[in-house]
Amino acid sequence: MQSFLGGISVTCFVGSYIVAMLLDFSRTLGKLPGRGLLTIGFTIAGLFTHAVYLIVRAVGEGTDSDAGLLAGWHDWSLLVAWGLAACFLTLYLRRPDTSVGVFLLPPVLLLVAMAWPMRQWEPFSRVEAVGMWRTIHGLAMMVGTAAVLMGFVAGLMYLTQAHRLKSKQAGGGGMRLPTLDRLQAMNRHCLVVSTIAMALGLLSGVVMNLNRAGNVSWTEGGVIFSLILLVWLLVATGVEFFYRPAREGRKIVYLTLASFGFLVLAIYGTLSSEHGRRSLESTVRSSLRDMGDAS
């Protein structure tokens, strides 16, 4: 099994993406039985082999004590390409009647082509990799937290406006709020943004810790609650995307309000654990070091 996975090359996922793109492009030529299932199947195969290639490459980089994990331009180009391919699959599953692959898959292939000549470039050191992945981790978690909070506020405004409309008070008084449709769309956007940002934040945190200590403390409170929050966001986003009744009425609002509760638990778990204190101490040391270098 290990030798099989180690034999996966760039050709495997590039070929899968090309077939998926051609299948999506063939819409202009007429109907083709099973085209949708084939497109989904080849895209999933491409994403799987793409991810395995990156994991095997990271394991190989881990044998060099000085080289950072997933810390080179080749790796980053392939990571962005994987993200775009995942976006295509998500959009295609939600709207299989649209030709989004014609626009999303060519940039994926372009990024892979750009990454190929950089495969022999030396990756950044582990120390440099920790700093870069820490920045990505911090920014992603900040964006995810802000999106959850914004969804919570939008949910409160939705419930307030719905109550005012029910009691015929929306037209009077000095307080004006957005329409229910606009607030519902805002909740939906916040849910999607927070899910993507939290997933990126946790992934970058894992890579950062592997570069720094060679392991991840999965049993720490902050990590556990963050994983629970991500699982909830993935479930909520999946329900919103693929369960049509969830897009109607207050259901999406309740999903974002519940997300806020999980966020509070995640923040509490982080701040009360060694994970949060260690991250804070590391940030302070880094800031003091930068101030010393500047002086």
N, C-alpha and C positions, 0 to 999 in steps of 0.2 A: 504493500500500500504506500509506504513511504517513498519507494523508488518510483511508483506511478505518479505521485504528486510532484516529486522532484523533476519528473520529465515534462511537466506542463511548461510551455513556453509562450512567448508573446503571440506566436502564430495561432494558438488555440483560441484566445479570446478575440483577437483581431478578426479571425475568420468568422466567429459567431456574430460579431457586431456587423460585419459586412453583409452576411446573409440576412440578418434582421432588417438592416437598412434597405436592401434590395426588395425584400418582401413588403416592407411598408411602401416603398416607391411603386411597387407593382399595382397599387390601387388604381393608378391612372390607366392601366391596361385592361381592367375589367375584373370580374369576380374570380376568386380562387378559393375553392373549398379548403377549410382548415387553415387559412392564412393567418388568422388571429392567433390560434394556438401555436403555430409554428414560430411566429414572431416572438411570442412570450417565451416559448421554450428555448429558442436560440439566444435570446437576451439573458435569460436566467443562466444558461450554460456559460455565456460570456462573463457574466458577473462572478459566477463561482470560480471559474478558472483564473480570472483576473485577480480575485482576492487570494486564491491559493498561491499564485505567482508572487504576489507582494509578501505574503506570510513566509514563504520559503526563502525569498530574498532577504527578509528581515532576520530570519534564523541564521542564514549564512553570514550576514553582517555581524551577528552577535558573536561569532567565533573570533572576531577581531576585537580585542579589548579596547582599542582606541577609536574605532569607527562607530559613529552614532547609528542607531536603528532608524530606518526610514528618514534619513537626514540628508538626502542628496536631491539634486534637481531631477534625476531620473525617477526617483520614488515619488516626489511631489507631483510631477506631471501625470504619472499613472494614477495617483490618488484622486486628483481632480477629474481625470477621465472616468474613473470608476464612479465618482459622485454624479457626473452628468449622465452616465449610462443608467444609474439607479433612478435618477429623476425621470428619464425617458420611460422606464418600466412602470413607475408609479403613475405617470400621466396616461400611459397607454392602457393600464388596467382600469383607470377611472373613465377614460373616454376612448374606447377602442375604435370609434368611428372617425377619429382624427389622424392626420398624417404628421404627427409630431416627430417621428423618427427621421424624416427627411431633413429636419432642421437640427435635431439634437445629436444624432449619431455621427454626422461628418465632423463636428468639433471633437468628439471623442476620439475618432481615428486620427485627427490632426494632432491631438495632444500625445497620442501614443507614438506617432511618427516623430514628433519633436523629442520625445523621451529617448528614442532608440540611440541616436548618436551620443547621448550623455550617459549611457549605461556604464562606461568605463571610467567616468570621472570619479575622483576620490570623494567619498561622503564627508560631511562635517564631523568633527570630533564629538565624543559623547558630551563633553562640557558645553560645546556650542549647541548641540542638539537639545539638551535639557532646557537651555534658555529659549530656544525657538519654539519648542513644543509647549513650554510653560506659557509663553505669550499667547499662542493659539488657544490653549486650554482656558486661560483667564478671559480672553475676549469672547470665546464661544459661550462659556458659562454665564458671562455678564449679559450677553445678548439673549440667551435663553431665559434667564431670570427676569429680565425686563419684559420679554414677550409674555411670560406667564402673568406677571403683574398687570401688564396692559390688558390682557384678556380678562383678568379678574375685575378690573375697573370697568371695562366695556360690559361685562356681565351684570355688574351692579346698575349701570346706566340702563341696560336693557330692561331689567326687572322694574326699575323706577319708572321708566317711560311706559311700560306695559300697564303698570298699576294706574298711572295717570290717565292713560287712554281709556282704561276700563271704567274709571270713575269720572270720565269726561273733564279732566283738569288739564290736559296737555295744551290746550289752546290759550289758557289763561295764566296769569302770574308772570313773574319776571324770569323764570328758569326755562330755557329752551334746550332741548336735547336732540341729538341726531335721530333719524327715523329708525324704526325697529329693523328694517332691512339692512341699513348701513351698519348698525351695531352688531347684527348677526354676522355680517360679512367680516367685520373687524374681529369678532371672536374666532371665526374660522381661520383667518390669516394668522392671528396670534398663536393659535394651536399648532399650525404647520411650522411656523418659524421657530417656536420654542422646541418642538420635537427635533427638528434638524440641528438646531444649535446645541441642545443638550446631548444629542448623539455624538456630534463632533467634539464637544467638550469632554465627554467621558472617554472617547477613543484617544484623543490627544493626551488626556491625563494618564491613560494606560501606557502609551508610548513614552511619555515623559518619565514615568516611574521606572520603566524598564531600562531607559537610558541612564537614569540616576542611580538606581539601587539594584537593578537586575530582577526585580519582582514587584508585584502589586499586592498591597494589603487589602484583600477582598473582604476581610472580616471587620474592618473599621466602620464605625457608625456612619461617617460621611459618605463612604463608598457605597455601603448597603442602601442607605436612603436615596442616594443619587440614582442608583440602579432601579430602585422601586419607582422613583419619579419618571425615569426614562421609559420603563415598561408601561406605566400608566399612560404616558403621552403617546406611545406607539399604539396602544390599544384604542385610546380615544381618537387618535387621528385615523386609524383604520376604520373605526365605527363611523366616523364622519364622512370618510371617503366612499365607503362601499355599502353603507346602510342608509338608503335614501331618507327614511323618516327622521334620521338624526339631524338632517339639514333643515328640518322644519320646526318652527315654534321655538320653545325654550330648551330643547334637548342639548344643542351645542353650547348654550349658556351654562347649563349645569355641568357639562364636561369641563369647561374652563374654570368654573368655580371650584370644582373638585381638584383640578390641577394645582390651584393655589394652595390648597390644604397639603398636598404632597410636597409642594415647594417649601412650605414652612417646616415640614418634617426634615427635608433634605438639608436645609440651612442649619437647623438645630443640630442635626447629626454631624454636620461638618464642623461647626464651631465648637462642639463639645467633645470632639475626638482629636486624637493625635494627628490625624491627617490635616485638619484645619490649622492647628497650632504650628505644625511643621511648615506648612505652606506660608503662613504669615511670617515666621521667623526667616525663612528663605528669602521672602520678598524684602524684608527689612535689611537683611545682610547685603542683598544685591543693590538696594538703593544706597546704602552707606558706602559700598565699594565704588559705585558710580560717582558719588559725591567726592570721594577721596581722589579718584582719577581725574575729575574735573578741576580740583584745586591744585 
